[in-house]
Amino acid sequence: MIKPDYYQNKNGRDLIDSFADQMSADEFRGFMIGNIIKYLTRYRQKNGMVDLRKAETYMTRLEDYEAAQYAN
């Protein structure tokens, strides 16, 4: 999973976790799905394997989010 330092807010908190707290569940799902689609559709023209790993990261994070939603 990709979690670079620049994916943190000024308090050191992961930005994706921050977004999840600020958005409704549907908004967050849309944000995550949009990023998955973005990285999958551009990987051959832009960053290759890096973009595939980013898509995988967003997919894993979405899976974790959904698992937590169903656990509650």
N, C-alpha and C positions, 0 to 999 in steps of 0.2 A: 504494500500500500504506500502511496506517495503522500507524505506529510511534511513538506518543506517548511522551514521557518517562516517564509513569507506568506504562508497560509494561516498565520496567527494574527490576532488583533494586537493592539498596543499593550494589552494586559497579558499577553502570552497565551490567550485562549484560542483554540482552533476556530477558524472562521466558519467552517461548515457547521460546527456545533452552535455557534452564535446565530447563524442564519436559521437553524432549526428552531431556536428559541424565539426568534422575531417573526417568523412566518406561521401562517396556519399550516396544518398538515398537508392540505392540497397544494398550497403555494410551494412548500418545501419539496414535495414530490415532483412538481412541475419543474422546479429549479434543477433538481438532481437529474431528472430525465432529460431535460434540455442539454445539460452538460454532457451526459452520456452520448446523446445523438451528435452533438457538436464534435466531440473528439473522435467518434467512430467515422463520421462522414468526411473528416478532413485529414485523417492520418496519412493517407498515401501522398497527398499534395504538400503537407506541411512538416510534421515532426515524426512521422513513422512510428516506431515502437514506443516512443515517449508518449504520444497521444493515445496509443492503445492502453498503456499502463494507466494513464489518467482516466480513461473511460472505465477501466477495471476498478480503479479506486472509487470513483463515483458510484459504480454498481455495488461494490462491497459496502460502502457507507449507506446506500439506500437499503440494501438488504438488512444491515444492522438496525437501521431506523425502523424498518417495518417489523422486524422481530421484536424490538422493544415495544412497539405500539400494540402488538398482539399479546405480549406478555402482561400488559396492564389490564 
